[in-house]
């Protein structure tokens, strides 16, 4: 039930040109992402997004909601 509803929602978004912002593994872009926390790690370069707390959305080239993300920093 929930998965079918999610697919319908994604299809409706696609019909209106709304897309989800890709975050994990990308460099932090302050125009599309909002950094909520820095996470010390050796698994990624500093400034790379390692966690997504809330999805962000774009309508064509316009930002609807920034993605709330966790960004890697050097481990102490």
Secondary structure, DSSP 4 states (H G I P E B T S, - for coil): -HHHHHHHHHHHHHHTTEEEPP-TTSBP-TTTEEEEEEEE-SSS-TTBEEEEEE--EEETTEEEEPEEEEEEE---
